Amino acid sequence: MPEEREPRMCGIIGLHLKNPSLRPRLGELLTQMLEAMTTRGPDSAGIAVYADHHPAPAGNELGNEQSQEQELRYSLRSDELIDWDLLAKRIAAETGHDVRVEPLAADSAVVGSAAGEASFLAAVHRIAPHVSVPGYGRAMVVVKDVGAPAAICARYGIPGWGGYQGIGHTRMATESAVTTAHSHPFAPAADLALVHNGSFSNYATIRRQLARKGTHCDTDNDSEVAARLIASRMAEGADLEDGLRTVLKEMDGFFTLLVTTRTQFAVVRDSFACKPAVIAETADYVAMASEYHALAGLPGVTDARVFEPMPEEIHLWSR
Protein backbone atom coordinates (compact mmCIF):
# COMPACT_ATOMS: atom_id res chain seq x y z
CA MET A 1 0.00 0.00 0.00
CA PRO A 2 1.57 3.35 -0.96
CA GLU A 3 2.24 5.81 1.83
CA GLU A 4 -0.02 8.81 1.87
CA ARG A 5 0.95 12.38 1.30
CA GLU A 6 -1.65 14.91 2.36
CA PRO A 7 -3.86 16.04 -0.53
CA ARG A 8 -2.83 19.25 -2.22
CA MET A 9 -6.13 21.03 -1.86
CA CYS A 10 -7.37 21.39 1.70
CA GLY A 11 -8.79 24.29 3.63
CA ILE A 12 -7.49 25.55 6.97
CA ILE A 13 -8.97 28.16 9.28
CA GLY A 14 -8.16 29.60 12.68
CA LEU A 15 -9.35 32.28 15.08
CA HIS A 16 -7.48 33.71 18.08
CA LEU A 17 -9.66 36.03 20.15
CA LYS A 18 -8.21 39.06 21.92
CA ASN A 19 -11.56 40.48 23.04
CA PRO A 20 -13.15 38.33 25.79
CA SER A 21 -16.63 39.51 24.80
CA LEU A 22 -16.36 37.43 21.61
CA ARG A 23 -15.58 34.17 23.41
CA PRO A 24 -19.21 32.96 23.62
CA ARG A 25 -19.33 33.22 19.79
CA LEU A 26 -16.12 31.29 19.06
CA GLY A 27 -17.85 28.09 17.93
CA GLU A 28 -20.33 30.03 15.80
CA LEU A 29 -17.55 31.95 14.06
CA LEU A 30 -15.36 28.90 13.55
CA THR A 31 -18.30 27.02 12.08
CA GLN A 32 -19.03 29.65 9.44
CA MET A 33 -15.33 29.82 8.57
CA LEU A 34 -15.06 26.03 8.25
CA GLU A 35 -18.20 25.84 6.12
CA ALA A 36 -16.69 28.40 3.74
CA MET A 37 -13.82 25.96 3.12
CA THR A 38 -16.10 23.12 2.01
CA THR A 39 -15.11 23.44 -1.64
CA ARG A 40 -11.49 22.84 -0.63
CA GLY A 41 -12.34 19.77 1.42
CA PRO A 42 -15.78 18.12 1.34
CA ASP A 43 -14.69 14.66 2.54
CA SER A 44 -13.89 15.18 6.22
CA ALA A 45 -13.18 17.91 8.72
CA GLY A 46 -11.86 18.53 12.18
CA ILE A 47 -11.66 21.29 14.72
CA ALA A 48 -9.71 22.04 17.90
CA VAL A 49 -11.26 24.46 20.36
CA TYR A 50 -9.48 26.04 23.31
CA ALA A 51 -11.37 27.29 26.33
CA ASP A 52 -10.56 28.17 29.92
CA HIS A 53 -13.49 25.93 30.76
CA HIS A 54 -14.96 23.14 28.72
CA PRO A 55 -16.50 24.70 25.59
CA ALA A 56 -19.88 22.97 25.76
CA PRO A 57 -22.89 25.17 26.56
CA ALA A 58 -23.61 26.17 30.16
CA GLY A 59 -24.96 23.30 32.25
CA ASN A 60 -22.74 20.72 30.54
CA GLU A 61 -19.59 21.21 32.62
CA LEU A 62 -16.93 18.63 33.43
CA GLY A 63 -16.47 20.05 36.92
CA ASN A 64 -15.67 23.17 38.88
CA GLU A 65 -12.80 25.52 38.11
CA GLN A 66 -10.40 23.98 40.61
CA SER A 67 -10.93 20.37 39.50
CA GLN A 68 -10.72 21.35 35.82
CA GLU A 69 -7.37 23.07 36.37
CA GLN A 70 -5.97 19.82 37.80
CA GLU A 71 -7.45 17.62 35.10
CA LEU A 72 -6.40 16.80 31.62
CA ARG A 73 -9.31 16.52 29.21
CA TYR A 74 -9.13 13.75 26.64
CA SER A 75 -11.13 13.83 23.41
CA LEU A 76 -12.11 10.21 22.75
CA ARG A 77 -13.66 8.63 19.67
CA SER A 78 -14.91 5.14 18.90
CA ASP A 79 -16.09 3.70 15.59
CA GLU A 80 -17.84 0.97 17.58
CA LEU A 81 -20.89 1.33 19.81
CA ILE A 82 -19.66 2.16 23.30
CA ASP A 83 -21.01 2.90 26.78
CA TRP A 84 -19.01 5.99 27.74
CA ASP A 85 -20.08 5.90 31.39
CA LEU A 86 -18.93 2.29 31.70
CA LEU A 87 -15.63 3.11 30.02
CA ALA A 88 -15.11 6.00 32.43
CA LYS A 89 -15.69 3.72 35.42
CA ARG A 90 -13.20 1.17 34.09
CA ILE A 91 -10.58 3.86 33.46
CA ALA A 92 -11.13 5.20 36.99
CA ALA A 93 -10.63 1.73 38.45
CA GLU A 94 -7.50 1.21 36.34
CA THR A 95 -5.86 4.56 37.15
CA GLY A 96 -7.12 5.10 40.70
CA HIS A 97 -8.45 8.57 39.84
CA ASP A 98 -11.98 9.86 39.38
CA VAL A 99 -13.03 10.24 35.76
CA ARG A 100 -15.59 12.74 34.48
CA VAL A 101 -17.26 12.00 31.17
CA GLU A 102 -19.32 14.16 28.83
CA PRO A 103 -20.60 12.47 25.66
CA LEU A 104 -20.48 14.73 22.61
CA ALA A 105 -22.15 12.20 20.32
CA ALA A 106 -22.64 8.43 20.25
CA ASP A 107 -19.10 7.98 18.97
CA SER A 108 -17.30 10.80 20.82
CA ALA A 109 -16.83 12.05 24.35
CA VAL A 110 -14.64 14.30 26.47
CA VAL A 111 -13.19 12.60 29.53
CA GLY A 112 -11.51 14.49 32.36
CA SER A 113 -9.05 12.89 34.75
CA ALA A 114 -6.28 13.97 37.13
CA ALA A 115 -4.44 10.72 36.43
CA GLY A 116 -1.01 11.06 34.85
CA GLU A 117 -1.02 11.41 31.09
CA ALA A 118 0.89 8.19 30.44
CA SER A 119 -1.24 6.26 32.94
CA PHE A 120 -4.51 7.44 31.41
CA LEU A 121 -3.51 6.76 27.81
CA ALA A 122 -2.19 3.31 28.71
CA ALA A 123 -5.46 2.51 30.47
CA VAL A 124 -7.52 3.50 27.43
CA HIS A 125 -5.32 1.36 25.18
CA ARG A 126 -5.64 -1.69 27.46
CA ILE A 127 -9.35 -1.38 28.20
CA ALA A 128 -10.63 -0.18 24.82
CA PRO A 129 -8.02 -0.49 22.04
CA HIS A 130 -10.66 0.50 19.47
CA VAL A 131 -11.02 3.94 21.11
CA SER A 132 -8.78 6.66 19.66
CA VAL A 133 -7.61 9.88 21.33
CA PRO A 134 -7.72 12.69 18.74
CA GLY A 135 -6.37 15.20 21.25
CA TYR A 136 -6.03 16.15 24.90
CA GLY A 137 -4.95 18.95 27.20
CA ARG A 138 -6.07 21.33 29.89
CA ALA A 139 -7.79 23.67 27.44
CA MET A 140 -8.21 21.85 24.12
CA VAL A 141 -11.02 19.66 22.79
CA VAL A 142 -10.65 18.03 19.36
CA VAL A 143 -13.46 16.75 17.13
CA LYS A 144 -12.79 14.95 13.84
CA ASP A 145 -15.22 13.16 11.52
CA VAL A 146 -15.91 12.26 7.93
CA GLY A 147 -18.53 14.09 5.89
CA ALA A 148 -19.33 17.69 5.05
CA PRO A 149 -17.98 20.33 7.45
CA ALA A 150 -21.42 21.86 8.08
CA ALA A 151 -22.90 18.48 9.01
CA ILE A 152 -20.00 17.71 11.34
CA CYS A 153 -20.28 21.05 13.13
CA ALA A 154 -24.04 20.60 13.54
CA ARG A 155 -23.66 17.04 14.79
CA TYR A 156 -21.38 18.03 17.65
CA GLY A 157 -23.10 21.33 18.41
CA ILE A 158 -19.95 23.33 17.71
CA PRO A 159 -21.83 26.59 16.94
CA GLY A 160 -22.78 26.68 20.64
CA TRP A 161 -19.25 26.26 21.95
CA GLY A 162 -17.33 29.11 23.54
CA GLY A 163 -13.61 29.61 23.98
CA TYR A 164 -10.66 31.85 23.20
CA GLN A 165 -9.16 30.25 20.10
CA GLY A 166 -9.68 27.43 17.64
CA ILE A 167 -8.42 25.95 14.40
CA GLY A 168 -10.06 23.79 11.77
CA HIS A 169 -9.38 21.82 8.60
CA THR A 170 -11.38 20.54 5.66
CA ARG A 171 -9.87 17.66 3.70
CA MET A 172 -10.10 16.44 0.14
CA ALA A 173 -8.65 12.93 0.01
CA THR A 174 -6.86 12.20 -3.26
CA GLU A 175 -4.44 9.39 -2.42
CA SER A 176 -6.11 7.35 0.33
CA ALA A 177 -9.44 6.38 1.82
CA VAL A 178 -11.43 8.96 3.73
CA THR A 179 -10.94 8.15 7.42
CA THR A 180 -11.24 9.99 10.69
CA ALA A 181 -7.69 8.98 11.62
CA HIS A 182 -6.25 10.83 8.63
CA SER A 183 -8.32 13.95 9.29
CA HIS A 184 -6.80 17.04 10.87
CA PRO A 185 -6.04 18.53 13.35
CA PHE A 186 -3.14 16.37 14.48
CA ALA A 187 -2.62 16.81 18.22
CA PRO A 188 0.41 14.78 19.37
CA ALA A 189 0.91 16.46 22.75
CA ALA A 190 -1.15 18.21 25.40
CA ASP A 191 -2.81 21.35 24.01
CA LEU A 192 -0.76 21.21 20.79
CA ALA A 193 -2.63 21.06 17.47
CA LEU A 194 -1.62 21.40 13.81
CA VAL A 195 -3.52 21.82 10.56
CA HIS A 196 -1.76 21.72 7.21
CA ASN A 197 -2.43 22.52 3.59
CA GLY A 198 0.15 21.11 1.18
CA SER A 199 2.50 18.14 1.06
CA PHE A 200 5.91 17.12 2.36
CA SER A 201 8.25 15.15 0.12
CA ASN A 202 10.67 13.79 2.74
CA TYR A 203 8.22 12.96 5.52
CA ALA A 204 9.09 9.25 5.44
CA THR A 205 12.73 10.06 6.19
CA ILE A 206 11.78 12.35 9.07
CA ARG A 207 9.35 9.74 10.39
CA ARG A 208 12.15 7.15 10.52
CA GLN A 209 14.39 9.63 12.33
CA LEU A 210 11.67 10.28 14.89
CA ALA A 211 11.06 6.55 15.32
CA ARG A 212 14.72 5.99 16.13
CA LYS A 213 14.29 8.51 18.97
CA GLY A 214 11.18 6.74 20.25
CA THR A 215 8.52 8.93 18.63
CA HIS A 216 6.03 6.92 16.56
CA CYS A 217 3.21 8.01 14.27
CA ASP A 218 -0.30 6.56 14.33
CA THR A 219 -0.95 7.08 10.61
CA ASP A 220 0.97 7.30 7.34
CA ASN A 221 -0.05 10.94 6.97
CA ASP A 222 2.74 13.42 6.22
CA SER A 223 1.04 16.12 8.30
CA GLU A 224 1.25 13.96 11.41
CA VAL A 225 5.03 13.75 10.92
CA ALA A 226 5.29 17.56 11.01
CA ALA A 227 3.13 17.69 14.14
CA ARG A 228 5.23 15.09 15.91
CA LEU A 229 8.47 16.78 14.87
CA ILE A 230 7.28 20.00 16.49
CA ALA A 231 6.09 18.13 19.60
CA SER A 232 9.44 16.33 19.83
CA ARG A 233 11.38 19.60 19.70
CA MET A 234 9.12 21.20 22.30
CA ALA A 235 9.53 18.17 24.59
CA GLU A 236 13.27 18.86 24.40
CA GLY A 237 12.71 22.39 25.66
CA ALA A 238 12.23 24.35 22.44
CA ASP A 239 9.41 26.85 22.14
CA LEU A 240 6.79 26.78 19.40
CA GLU A 241 8.71 29.19 17.16
CA ASP A 242 11.80 26.96 17.38
CA GLY A 243 9.63 23.96 16.53
CA LEU A 244 8.36 25.68 13.41
CA ARG A 245 11.88 26.64 12.39
CA THR A 246 12.82 22.97 12.69
CA VAL A 247 10.08 22.11 10.19
CA LEU A 248 11.36 24.81 7.83
CA LYS A 249 14.89 23.46 8.14
CA GLU A 250 14.28 19.70 8.02
CA MET A 251 11.10 19.11 6.01
CA ASP A 252 10.87 19.65 2.25
CA GLY A 253 7.66 20.48 0.45
CA PHE A 254 4.99 23.06 -0.15
CA PHE A 255 2.94 23.93 2.90
CA THR A 256 1.02 26.35 5.01
CA LEU A 257 0.88 25.38 8.68
CA LEU A 258 -1.34 26.73 11.44
CA VAL A 259 -0.21 25.51 14.86
CA THR A 260 -1.63 26.27 18.29
CA THR A 261 -0.75 25.66 21.91
CA ARG A 262 -2.66 26.56 25.05
CA THR A 263 -1.33 30.11 24.82
CA GLN A 264 -0.13 30.58 21.23
CA PHE A 265 -1.39 30.79 17.65
CA ALA A 266 1.17 30.57 14.82
CA VAL A 267 1.21 30.56 11.01
CA VAL A 268 4.10 29.71 8.69
CA ARG A 269 4.51 29.04 4.96
CA ASP A 270 7.30 27.28 3.10
CA SER A 271 10.11 29.05 1.23
CA PHE A 272 8.03 29.36 -1.95
CA ALA A 273 4.71 30.23 -0.27
CA CYS A 274 2.81 28.23 -2.88
CA LYS A 275 -0.09 27.32 -0.62
CA PRO A 276 -2.63 30.08 -0.01
CA ALA A 277 -2.94 31.84 3.33
CA VAL A 278 -4.50 35.13 4.38
CA ILE A 279 -4.52 36.72 7.82
CA ALA A 280 -6.87 39.39 9.17
CA GLU A 281 -5.99 41.17 12.41
CA THR A 282 -8.07 43.62 14.40
CA ALA A 283 -8.04 44.82 18.00
CA ASP A 284 -10.50 42.00 18.74
CA TYR A 285 -8.94 38.97 17.03
CA VAL A 286 -6.47 37.37 14.66
CA ALA A 287 -8.06 35.19 11.98
CA MET A 288 -6.43 33.01 9.34
CA ALA A 289 -7.82 31.05 6.41
CA SER A 290 -6.77 29.53 3.11
CA GLU A 291 -9.05 31.97 1.30
CA TYR A 292 -10.37 35.40 2.23
CA HIS A 293 -14.03 34.51 1.78
CA ALA A 294 -13.78 32.39 4.94
CA LEU A 295 -12.96 35.60 6.84
CA ALA A 296 -15.53 37.83 5.16
CA GLY A 297 -18.28 37.19 7.74
CA LEU A 298 -16.20 38.00 10.81
CA PRO A 299 -17.25 41.07 12.83
CA GLY A 300 -15.26 44.15 11.92
CA VAL A 301 -13.24 42.44 9.21
CA THR A 302 -13.66 45.39 6.84
CA ASP A 303 -11.48 47.39 9.24
CA ALA A 304 -8.90 44.64 9.69
CA ARG A 305 -5.28 44.65 8.61
CA VAL A 306 -5.36 41.93 5.95
CA PHE A 307 -2.16 40.40 4.58
CA GLU A 308 -0.57 37.25 3.20
CA PRO A 309 2.36 35.81 5.19
CA MET A 310 5.68 35.99 3.38
CA PRO A 311 7.77 32.84 2.71
CA GLU A 312 9.32 31.30 5.85
CA GLU A 313 7.92 34.16 7.91
CA ILE A 314 6.62 32.94 11.26
CA HIS A 315 3.66 34.91 12.62
CA LEU A 316 2.90 34.16 16.26
CA TRP A 317 0.42 35.61 18.74
CA SER A 318 0.18 34.84 22.45
CA ARG A 319 -2.49 35.29 25.09
Residue pairs with C-beta under 8 A, 6 or more apart in sequence:
2 175
3 204
3 220
4 175
4 176
4 182
4 219
4 220
4 221
4 222
5 175
5 199
5 200
5 201
5 203
5 222
6 196
6 197
6 198
6 199
6 200
6 221
6 222
6 223
7 41
7 171
7 172
7 173
7 174
7 175
7 199
8 174
8 198
8 199
8 254
9 40
9 41
9 172
9 174
9 197
10 40
10 41
10 169
10 170
10 171
10 172
10 184
10 196
10 197
10 290
11 34
11 36
11 37
11 38
11 39
11 40
11 41
11 169
11 170
11 197
11 289
11 290
11 291
11 294
12 37
12 167
12 168
12 169
12 170
12 184
12 195
12 196
12 197
12 256
12 258
12 277
12 288
12 289
12 290
13 30
13 33
13 34
13 36
13 37
13 167
13 168
13 169
13 287
13 288
13 289
13 290
13 294
14 165
14 166
14 167
14 168
14 195
14 258
14 260
14 265
14 267
14 287
14 288
14 289
15 26
15 29
15 30
15 33
15 165
15 166
15 167
15 285
15 286
15 287
15 288
15 298
16 164
16 165
16 260
16 265
16 285
16 286
16 287
16 317
17 23
17 26
17 163
17 164
17 165
17 284
17 285
18 283
18 284
18 285
18 286
19 283
19 284
19 285
20 164
22 29
22 284
22 285
22 299
23 51
23 162
23 163
23 164
24 162
25 162
26 49
26 51
26 55
26 161
26 162
26 163
26 164
26 165
26 166
27 49
27 55
27 153
27 157
27 158
27 159
27 160
27 161
27 162
27 163
27 166
28 159
28 160
29 297
29 298
30 47
30 49
30 153
30 158
30 166
30 168
31 150
31 153
31 158
31 159
32 297
33 168
33 287
33 289
33 294
33 295
33 297
33 298
34 45
34 47
34 149
34 150
34 153
34 168
34 170
34 294
35 149
35 150
35 153
36 289
36 291
36 293
36 294
36 296
36 297
37 149
37 168
37 170
37 289
37 290
37 291
37 294
38 148
38 149
38 150
38 170
40 170
40 172
40 197
40 290
40 291
41 149
41 169
41 170
41 171
41 172
42 148
42 149
42 170
42 172
43 146
43 147
43 171
43 172
43 173
43 178
44 144
44 145
44 146
44 147
44 152
44 170
44 171
44 173
44 178
44 179
44 180
44 182
44 183
45 144
45 145
45 147
45 148
45 149
45 152
45 153
45 168
45 169
45 170
45 171
45 183
46 134
46 142
46 143
46 144
46 145
46 168
46 169
46 183
46 184
46 185
46 195
47 142
47 143
47 144
47 152
47 153
47 158
47 166
47 167
47 168
47 169
47 185
48 135
48 140
48 141
48 142
48 166
48 167
48 168
48 185
48 187
48 193
48 260
49 55
49 140
49 141
49 143
49 158
49 161
49 163
49 165
49 166
50 139
50 140
50 163
50 164
50 165
50 166
50 191
50 260
50 262
51 139
51 141
51 161
51 162
51 163
51 164
52 139
52 163
52 164
53 61
53 65
53 68
54 60
54 61
54 62
54 68
54 73
54 102
54 110
54 112
54 141
55 141
55 161
55 162
55 163
56 102
56 104
56 110
56 157
56 160
56 161
57 157
57 160
57 161
60 102
62 68
62 71
62 73
62 100
62 102
62 110
62 112
63 71
63 100
63 112
67 100
67 112
67 114
68 112
68 138
69 138
70 114
71 100
71 112
71 113
71 114
71 138
72 112
72 113
72 114
72 117
72 120
72 136
72 137
72 138
72 190
73 110
73 111
73 112
73 136
73 137
73 138
73 140
73 141
74 110
74 111
74 112
74 113
74 120
74 121
74 124
74 133
74 135
74 136
75 108
75 109
75 110
75 133
75 134
75 135
75 136
75 140
75 141
75 142
75 143
76 84
76 87
76 108
76 109
76 110
76 111
76 124
76 131
76 132
76 133
76 134
77 107
77 108
77 131
77 132
77 133
77 134
77 144
77 180
78 107
78 108
78 128
78 130
78 131
78 132
79 107
79 130
79 180
80 130
81 106
82 107
82 128
82 131
84 101
84 103
84 109
84 111
85 101
87 101
87 111
87 127
87 128
87 131
88 99
88 100
88 101
88 111
89 99
90 123
90 127
90 128
91 99
91 111
91 113
91 115
91 120
91 123
91 124
91 127
92 98
92 99
92 113
94 123
94 126
94 127
95 113
95 115
95 116
95 119
95 120
95 123
96 115
97 113
97 114
97 115
98 113
98 114
99 111
99 112
99 113
99 115
100 111
100 112
100 113
101 109
101 110
101 111
101 112
102 109
102 110
102 111
103 109
104 110
104 143
104 156
104 157
105 155
105 156
108 143
108 156
110 141
113 120
115 123
117 136
117 190
121 133
124 131
124 133
132 180
132 181
132 218
134 142
134 143
134 144
134 180
134 185
134 187
135 141
135 142
135 185
135 187
135 193
136 142
136 187
136 190
137 187
137 190
137 191
137 192
137 262
138 190
138 191
138 262
139 191
139 262
140 187
140 190
140 191
140 193
140 260
140 262
142 185
142 187
142 193
143 152
143 156
143 158
144 180
144 183
144 184
144 185
145 152
145 155
145 156
145 180
145 183
146 178
146 179
146 180
146 183
149 168
149 170
152 158
153 159
164 319
165 260
165 265
167 185
167 193
167 195
167 258
167 260
168 185
168 195
169 183
169 184
169 185
169 195
169 196
171 178
171 182
171 183
171 184
173 182
176 182
176 220
181 218
181 219
182 219
182 221
184 194
184 195
184 196
184 223
185 193
185 194
185 195
186 193
186 194
186 195
186 196
186 221
186 223
186 224
186 226
186 227
186 228
187 193
187 194
187 227
188 224
188 227
188 228
188 231
189 231
189 234
189 235
190 262
191 261
191 262
192 227
192 230
192 231
192 234
192 259
192 260
192 261
193 227
193 259
193 260
194 223
194 226
194 227
194 230
194 257
194 258
194 259
194 260
195 223
195 257
195 258
195 259
196 222
196 223
196 226
196 255
196 256
196 257
196 258
197 255
197 256
197 275
197 276
197 277
197 290
198 253
198 254
198 255
198 256
198 270
198 274
198 275
199 222
199 253
199 254
199 255
200 206
200 222
200 223
200 225
200 226
200 251
200 252
200 253
200 255
201 252
201 253
202 251
202 252
202 253
203 222
203 225
203 226
203 251
203 253
206 225
206 229
206 250
206 251
207 217
207 225
210 216
210 217
210 225
210 228
210 229
210 232
211 217
213 232
215 228
215 231
215 232
217 224
217 225
217 228
218 224
222 253
225 251
226 247
226 251
226 255
226 257
227 259
229 243
229 246
229 247
229 250
229 251
230 240
230 243
230 244
230 246
230 247
230 259
231 243
233 242
233 243
233 246
234 240
234 242
234 243
238 246
240 259
240 261
240 264
240 266
240 316
241 266
241 314
241 316
243 259
244 257
244 259
244 266
244 268
244 314
245 314
247 257
247 268
248 268
248 270
248 271
248 312
253 270
254 270
254 272
254 274
254 275
255 269
255 270
255 275
256 267
256 268
256 269
256 270
256 275
256 276
256 277
256 290
256 309
257 266
257 267
257 268
257 269
258 265
258 266
258 267
258 288
259 266
259 267
259 268
260 266
263 318
263 319
264 316
264 317
264 318
264 319
265 286
265 316
265 317
265 318
266 314
266 315
266 316
266 317
267 277
267 279
267 288
267 309
267 314
267 315
267 316
268 309
268 312
268 313
268 314
268 315
269 275
269 277
269 309
269 310
269 311
269 312
269 313
270 311
270 312
271 311
271 312
272 311
273 308
273 309
273 310
273 311
275 290
276 290
276 291
276 308
277 288
277 289
277 290
277 308
277 309
278 288
278 289
278 290
278 291
278 292
278 295
278 306
278 307
278 308
279 286
279 287
279 288
279 306
279 307
279 308
279 309
279 315
280 286
280 287
280 288
280 292
280 295
280 298
280 301
280 304
280 305
280 306
281 287
281 304
281 305
282 300
282 301
282 303
282 304
282 305
284 299
284 300
285 298
286 317
287 295
287 298
287 301
287 304
289 295
292 306
295 301
295 304
295 306
298 304
309 315
